[in-house]
Amino acid sequence: MTPRLSLKNASVTACALLVAMAVAANAAPDKNDKSQGRLLYGKVLDPQDNPLSGAIVYLTNARSHAVKTYIAGGDGTYRFPGLSATVDYEVYAQHNGHKSDTKSLSQFDDRSQVYLDLKIDTR
């Protein structure tokens, strides 16, 4: 004898399935979720767009004045992940006694990833 599924059991099963799907959908990471923070990245370059390996990049939190540093890689790249979306930042680089212009990252810039090149006049 085959057990029959009553209308009540079918409704309960359908509701449970919908709840499970809703929970799974909320557990999936949202691409617009800023809880992971923003990423500021880019390259440190000379005037001819050659990468400056070993340049020191300074990132200043405009609210707390805390400073983070990053030493640019062999290809001149730097990255600061996990930045707050509600804070302004300033970034510049130094290499062999020369300094780039200071650039700003505003809290009103809603991009989750921001790419900024920092050029240093090495002459």
Stockholm file with secondary structure:
# STOCKHOLM 1.0

chainA/1-123         MTPRLSLKNASVTACALLVAMAVAANAAPDKNDKSQGRLLYGKVLDPQDNPLSGAIVYLTNARSHAVKTYIAGGDGTYRFPGLSATVDYEVYAQHNGHKSDTKSLSQFDDRSQVYLDLKIDTR
#=GR chainA/1-123 SS CCCCCCHHHHHHHHHHHHHHHHHHHHHSCCTTCCTTCEEEEEEEECTTSCBCTTCEEEEEETTTCCEEEEECCTTSEEEEEEECTTSCEEEEEEETTEECCCEEECTTCCCSEEECCEECCCC
#=GC SS_cons         CCCCCCHHHHHHHHHHHHHHHHHHHHHSCCTTCCTTCEEEEEEEECTTSCBCTTCEEEEEETTTCCEEEEECCTTSEEEEEEECTTSCEEEEEEETTEECCCEEECTTCCCSEEECCEECCCC
//
